Amino acid sequence: MSEKMNVESFNLDHTKVQAPYVRLVGVNQGANGDRVYKYDIRFKQPNQEHMEMPGLHSLEHLMAEQIRNHLDHVLDIGPMGCQTGFYLSILNDHQYDEVIDALALTLKDVLEATEVPACNEVQCGWAANHSLNGAKTIAKDMLNKHDQWRVVFAE
């Protein structure tokens, strides 16, 4: 890779990272001083494993709904196309430890969930493609490795 790409994650050497981890990707400042903090929340090791779509889809719904109970100013949390993680965007509020704590609480909420929010044809674009059990398995695997979340690169 010789030239720098416009997308930050395209400049990341995916062979050197060690999932799971939570990494601040960058901070963008708007014309009025507002700041958007973007996080890479990597659940699976790139190019070696991935989340199955029904579980990932349900986890997306659950985290999108629940993380806002634990963290203010969330703009969005959405899955990566490679199915290895999520991006979290937060407005004007960056405390790495708070993000780690909120993510852990959110994943614990997933484990306690009895249904997937907005899992119907009115509120979801692919309502038939969900798995609460799949989401819980992904959440449990991530929580079991909580002590690794702060380490991004393999030694």
C-alpha positions as CSV (number, residue, x, y, z in Angstrom):
1,M,0.0,0.0,0.0
2,S,1.9,3.1,-1.2
3,E,-0.6,5.9,-1.3
4,K,-2.7,7.1,1.5
5,M,-6.4,6.4,1.1
6,N,-9.3,8.8,2.1
7,V,-10.9,6.2,4.3
8,E,-9.0,5.7,7.6
9,S,-9.6,2.0,7.9
10,F,-8.2,1.4,4.4
11,N,-4.9,2.7,5.7
12,L,-5.0,0.3,8.7
13,D,-2.9,-2.8,8.2
14,H,-5.5,-5.4,9.0
15,T,-2.9,-8.1,9.3
16,K,-1.3,-6.4,12.3
17,V,-4.4,-5.9,14.5
18,Q,-5.5,-8.3,17.2
19,A,-9.3,-8.4,17.7
20,P,-11.2,-7.9,19.8
21,Y,-10.4,-4.2,20.5
22,V,-11.9,-0.7,20.8
23,R,-9.9,1.9,19.0
24,L,-10.5,5.6,18.5
25,V,-10.3,6.1,14.7
26,G,-10.3,9.8,14.6
27,V,-11.9,13.1,15.5
28,N,-13.6,15.4,13.0
29,Q,-14.3,19.0,13.8
30,G,-17.1,20.9,12.2
31,A,-17.2,24.6,11.3
32,N,-19.0,25.5,14.5
33,G,-16.6,23.6,16.7
34,D,-18.6,20.4,17.2
35,R,-16.5,17.3,17.2
36,V,-17.4,13.8,16.1
37,Y,-15.5,10.9,17.6
38,K,-15.4,7.7,15.6
39,Y,-14.5,4.3,17.1
40,D,-13.7,1.0,15.5
41,I,-15.2,-1.7,17.7
42,R,-13.7,-4.9,16.3
43,F,-15.4,-8.1,17.4
44,K,-13.6,-10.6,15.1
45,Q,-10.1,-11.0,13.7
46,P,-10.1,-9.5,10.1
47,N,-9.8,-12.1,7.3
48,Q,-9.9,-15.0,9.7
49,E,-13.4,-14.8,11.2
50,H,-16.7,-12.9,10.9
51,M,-20.1,-12.5,12.5
52,E,-22.9,-14.3,10.7
53,M,-25.4,-11.9,9.3
54,P,-28.6,-12.8,11.3
55,G,-26.7,-12.5,14.6
56,L,-24.9,-9.3,13.5
57,H,-28.2,-7.8,12.3
58,S,-29.9,-8.4,15.6
59,L,-26.8,-7.2,17.5
60,E,-26.9,-4.0,15.5
61,H,-30.6,-3.4,16.5
62,L,-29.9,-4.2,20.1
63,M,-26.8,-2.1,20.5
64,A,-28.3,0.8,18.6
65,E,-31.2,0.9,21.1
66,Q,-29.3,0.0,24.3
67,I,-26.0,2.0,24.0
68,R,-28.0,5.2,24.2
69,N,-29.0,4.2,27.7
70,H,-25.4,4.2,28.8
71,L,-23.7,6.9,26.7
72,D,-24.8,10.4,25.7
73,H,-24.5,12.0,22.3
74,V,-24.4,8.8,20.2
75,L,-24.9,9.6,16.6
76,D,-24.7,6.1,15.2
77,I,-23.5,2.6,15.7
78,G,-23.4,0.5,12.6
79,P,-21.8,-2.7,11.3
80,M,-18.8,-2.9,9.1
81,G,-19.4,-4.5,5.7
82,C,-16.7,-7.0,6.4
83,Q,-18.8,-8.3,9.3
84,T,-15.9,-8.1,11.8
85,G,-17.1,-5.1,13.8
86,F,-19.0,-1.9,14.2
87,Y,-18.3,1.8,14.0
88,L,-19.5,4.1,16.8
89,S,-19.8,7.8,16.3
90,I,-20.3,10.2,19.2
91,L,-20.9,14.0,19.1
92,N,-18.8,16.3,21.4
93,D,-18.2,13.7,24.0
94,H,-15.0,11.6,24.2
95,Q,-13.9,9.6,27.2
96,Y,-12.3,6.3,26.1
97,D,-13.1,4.7,29.5
98,E,-16.7,5.8,29.2
99,V,-17.0,4.2,25.8
100,I,-15.5,0.9,27.1
101,D,-17.8,0.9,30.1
102,A,-20.9,1.7,28.0
103,L,-20.0,-1.0,25.5
104,A,-19.7,-3.6,28.3
105,L,-23.0,-2.5,29.8
106,T,-24.7,-2.6,26.3
107,L,-23.4,-6.1,25.6
108,K,-24.7,-7.2,29.0
109,D,-28.1,-5.8,28.0
110,V,-27.9,-7.9,24.9
111,L,-27.4,-11.0,27.0
112,E,-30.6,-10.1,29.0
113,A,-32.7,-9.3,26.0
114,T,-35.9,-11.3,25.3
115,E,-36.5,-9.8,21.9
116,V,-34.8,-7.8,19.1
117,P,-36.1,-4.2,19.0
118,A,-37.7,-3.1,15.7
119,C,-37.6,-6.7,14.3
120,N,-40.7,-6.3,12.0
121,E,-41.4,-5.3,8.5
122,V,-42.6,-1.8,9.4
123,Q,-39.3,-0.9,11.2
124,C,-36.7,-3.0,9.5
125,G,-35.6,-3.5,6.0
126,W,-34.9,-7.2,6.3
127,A,-37.0,-8.3,9.3
128,A,-36.7,-12.1,8.5
129,N,-32.9,-11.9,8.9
130,H,-32.5,-11.9,12.6
131,S,-31.2,-14.1,15.4
132,L,-31.4,-13.1,19.0
133,N,-29.4,-16.2,20.0
134,G,-26.8,-15.3,17.4
135,A,-26.6,-11.8,18.8
136,K,-26.2,-13.2,22.3
137,T,-23.4,-15.5,21.3
138,I,-21.5,-12.7,19.7
139,A,-22.0,-10.4,22.7
140,K,-20.9,-13.1,25.1
141,D,-17.8,-13.9,23.1
142,M,-16.9,-10.2,23.1
143,L,-17.5,-9.7,26.8
144,N,-15.4,-12.8,27.6
145,K,-12.5,-10.9,26.1
146,H,-13.1,-7.6,27.8
147,D,-9.6,-7.5,29.2
148,Q,-8.2,-7.4,25.6
149,W,-10.3,-4.4,24.3
150,R,-7.6,-1.8,24.9
151,V,-4.9,-3.7,22.9
152,V,-5.1,-3.0,19.1
153,F,-1.9,-4.4,17.7
154,A,-0.4,-7.9,18.2
155,E,3.0,-7.8,19.8
